[in-house]
């Protein structure tokens, strides 16, 4: 006669797992095909694919992500990041990838491979980075996004404390903070340029940037 201890050992060794499996598959109406986690993963992948397709459709309808959007620091630094490649951001439902800012240089940090500086436009300080490393630029630059190594070195010479600059470039995230990877750095000698940039930002926001995406 099988003892209680022997019965428990048999239950642990294989009989109990078999009973549990049979109960899950038949008693609760689960199919014995694909496991539940596989179905959940497939559904997640389907939603991701649909989201990417929707984003691609939106980009094809909206050309705002192709231009350098005139922004103040208060608007730039509050953009909502979108998890895409390359990086893009959302402003009032519109996709933004590039920006143009104007302000005074209040900080400058020159390294071997890059120049990091802050531009203050009166509404906030905008972190900017200008890549100087020739190997990095040759491997990653493109005609419409990054300057060549020689151009970058020339532009770095105009980045001095107290100077008024116009900076254009791609908006990127670095360690959780928004910054501009500079493509163009232009020295502005007329102080009225900063006021004009303010007015242009307000005008473009009202007439273009804050308007809903045009319907197809």
C-alpha positions as CSV (number, residue, x, y, z in Angstrom):
1,X,0.0,0.0,0.0
2,X,1.3,3.5,-1.0
3,X,2.2,5.6,2.1
4,X,1.2,9.2,2.4
5,X,4.9,10.3,2.0
6,X,5.2,8.2,-1.1
7,X,2.0,9.6,-2.6
8,X,3.3,13.2,-2.0
9,X,6.6,12.4,-3.6
10,X,4.8,11.1,-6.7
11,X,2.7,14.3,-6.8
12,X,5.8,16.5,-6.7
13,X,7.7,14.4,-9.2
14,X,5.3,14.6,-12.1
15,X,1.7,13.8,-11.4
16,X,0.8,17.2,-9.9
17,X,2.3,19.3,-12.7
18,X,0.4,17.1,-15.2
19,X,-2.8,17.6,-13.4
20,X,-2.3,21.4,-13.3
21,X,-1.5,21.5,-17.0
22,X,-4.6,19.4,-17.8
23,X,-6.7,21.7,-15.7
24,X,-5.4,24.8,-17.3
25,X,-5.9,23.4,-20.9
26,X,-9.3,21.8,-20.5
27,X,-11.0,23.0,-17.3
28,X,-10.6,26.8,-18.1
29,X,-11.1,26.7,-21.8
30,X,-7.6,27.6,-22.8
31,X,-6.4,26.3,-26.2
32,X,-3.4,24.0,-26.3
33,X,-1.9,25.8,-29.3
34,X,0.2,29.0,-28.7
35,X,0.8,29.9,-25.1
36,X,-0.9,33.1,-23.6
37,X,2.4,35.1,-23.5
38,X,2.9,34.5,-27.3
39,X,-0.5,35.9,-28.1
40,X,0.1,39.0,-26.0
41,X,3.5,39.6,-27.6
42,X,1.9,39.2,-31.1
43,X,-0.8,41.7,-30.2
44,X,1.9,44.2,-28.9
45,X,3.9,43.8,-32.1
46,X,0.8,44.4,-34.2
47,X,0.0,47.6,-32.2
48,X,3.6,48.8,-32.7
49,X,3.4,48.2,-36.4
50,X,0.1,50.1,-36.7
51,X,1.6,53.0,-34.7
52,X,4.6,53.2,-36.9
53,X,2.4,53.1,-40.0
54,X,0.3,55.9,-38.6
55,X,3.4,58.0,-37.8
56,X,4.7,57.5,-41.4
57,X,1.4,58.6,-42.8
58,X,1.4,61.7,-40.6
59,X,4.9,62.6,-41.8
60,X,3.9,62.3,-45.4
61,X,1.1,64.8,-44.8
62,X,3.1,67.3,-42.7
63,X,6.3,68.9,-44.1
64,X,7.0,70.8,-40.9
65,X,9.6,68.2,-39.7
66,X,11.7,69.0,-42.8
67,X,12.3,72.7,-42.0
68,X,14.1,74.6,-39.2
69,X,11.3,75.8,-37.0
70,X,11.8,79.2,-35.4
71,X,11.4,78.6,-31.6
72,X,12.0,80.3,-28.4
73,X,13.8,78.4,-25.6
74,X,10.5,78.2,-23.6
75,X,8.9,76.4,-26.5
76,X,11.9,74.3,-27.5
77,X,12.6,72.9,-24.1
78,X,9.0,71.8,-23.5
79,X,8.7,69.8,-26.7
80,X,7.3,66.2,-26.2
81,X,9.8,63.6,-27.5
82,X,8.6,60.9,-29.8
83,X,10.3,57.5,-29.8
84,X,11.3,57.4,-33.5
85,X,14.5,57.1,-35.5
86,X,15.8,59.6,-36.2
87,X,14.6,61.5,-33.2
88,X,11.5,63.8,-33.5
89,X,9.4,65.8,-31.2
90,X,5.8,67.0,-31.0
91,X,4.5,70.5,-30.7
92,X,0.7,71.0,-30.7
93,X,0.3,67.7,-32.5
94,X,2.8,68.6,-35.2
95,X,6.1,66.8,-35.7
96,X,9.2,68.9,-35.3
97,X,12.8,67.7,-35.9
98,X,14.9,70.8,-36.6
99,X,15.0,74.2,-35.0
100,X,16.4,77.8,-35.4
101,X,17.2,79.8,-32.3
102,X,18.7,83.2,-31.6
103,X,20.4,84.3,-28.4
104,X,23.5,85.4,-26.5
105,X,26.2,82.9,-25.6
106,X,26.4,82.6,-21.8
107,X,28.5,79.4,-21.5
108,X,31.2,77.8,-23.6
109,X,32.9,74.4,-23.1
110,X,35.5,73.4,-25.8
111,X,36.6,69.8,-26.0
112,X,38.7,67.8,-28.5
113,X,35.7,66.4,-30.3
114,X,33.0,69.0,-29.8
115,X,32.0,72.4,-28.6
116,X,29.2,72.7,-26.1
117,X,27.6,76.1,-25.5
118,X,24.4,77.7,-24.0
119,X,22.4,80.3,-25.9
120,X,20.1,82.6,-23.8
121,X,17.2,84.2,-25.6
122,X,15.5,85.7,-22.6
123,X,13.0,82.8,-22.1
124,X,15.6,80.2,-21.2
125,X,19.0,78.7,-22.0
126,X,19.3,76.4,-25.0
127,X,22.0,73.7,-24.9
128,X,23.8,73.4,-28.2
129,X,26.6,71.1,-29.4
130,X,28.9,71.6,-32.4
131,X,30.8,68.5,-33.4
132,X,34.5,69.2,-34.3
133,X,35.9,65.7,-34.6
134,X,36.8,65.0,-38.3
135,X,36.4,61.2,-38.0
136,X,33.0,61.6,-36.5
137,X,31.8,64.1,-39.1
138,X,33.2,62.1,-42.0
139,X,31.4,59.0,-40.8
140,X,28.1,60.5,-39.8
141,X,27.6,63.8,-41.7
142,X,25.2,64.3,-44.6
143,X,24.9,67.2,-47.0
144,X,21.7,68.5,-45.4
145,X,22.3,67.9,-41.7
146,X,25.9,68.3,-40.5
147,X,28.8,70.6,-41.4
148,X,32.2,69.3,-42.6
149,X,35.1,69.3,-40.2
150,X,36.6,72.5,-41.6
151,X,33.3,74.4,-41.5
152,X,32.7,73.3,-38.0
153,X,36.1,74.6,-36.8
154,X,35.4,78.0,-38.5
155,X,32.0,78.2,-36.9
156,X,33.4,77.4,-33.5
157,X,35.6,80.5,-33.7
158,X,32.5,82.8,-33.6
159,X,31.1,81.1,-30.5
160,X,32.4,83.5,-27.8
161,X,30.8,84.6,-24.5
162,X,28.5,87.6,-24.9
163,X,28.1,87.2,-28.7
164,X,24.7,87.1,-30.4
165,X,24.3,83.9,-32.5
166,X,21.7,82.3,-34.8
167,X,21.9,78.6,-34.5
168,X,20.2,76.0,-36.7
169,X,20.3,72.3,-36.3
170,X,18.6,69.0,-35.4
171,X,16.8,68.6,-32.1
172,X,18.2,65.7,-30.1
173,X,17.9,64.2,-26.6
174,X,21.1,63.8,-24.5
175,X,20.8,62.3,-21.0
176,X,17.1,63.1,-20.9
177,X,17.5,66.8,-21.9
178,X,16.8,68.5,-25.2
179,X,19.6,70.1,-27.1
180,X,20.5,71.3,-30.6
181,X,23.1,69.5,-32.7
182,X,24.2,72.6,-34.6
183,X,24.4,72.6,-38.4
184,X,24.8,76.4,-38.8
185,X,26.2,78.9,-36.4
186,X,26.0,82.5,-37.6
187,X,27.3,85.6,-35.8
188,X,24.6,88.4,-35.7
189,X,26.0,91.9,-35.3
190,X,22.6,93.7,-35.2
191,X,21.1,93.5,-31.7
192,X,17.6,94.0,-33.2
193,X,17.9,90.5,-34.7
194,X,16.9,89.0,-31.4
195,X,13.7,91.1,-31.1
196,X,12.9,90.2,-34.8
197,X,13.3,86.5,-34.0
198,X,10.9,86.9,-31.1
199,X,8.3,88.5,-33.4
200,X,8.8,85.8,-36.0
201,X,8.4,83.0,-33.5
202,X,5.0,84.5,-32.3
203,X,3.8,85.1,-35.9
204,X,4.8,81.6,-37.1
205,X,3.2,79.9,-34.1
206,X,-0.1,81.7,-34.7
207,X,-0.1,81.2,-38.5
208,X,1.5,77.8,-38.9
209,X,3.0,75.8,-36.0
210,X,0.0,75.8,-33.7
211,X,-2.5,75.0,-36.4
212,X,-3.9,71.5,-36.7
213,X,-2.4,69.1,-39.3
214,X,-4.1,69.7,-42.7
215,X,-6.6,66.9,-43.6
216,X,-5.8,64.7,-46.5
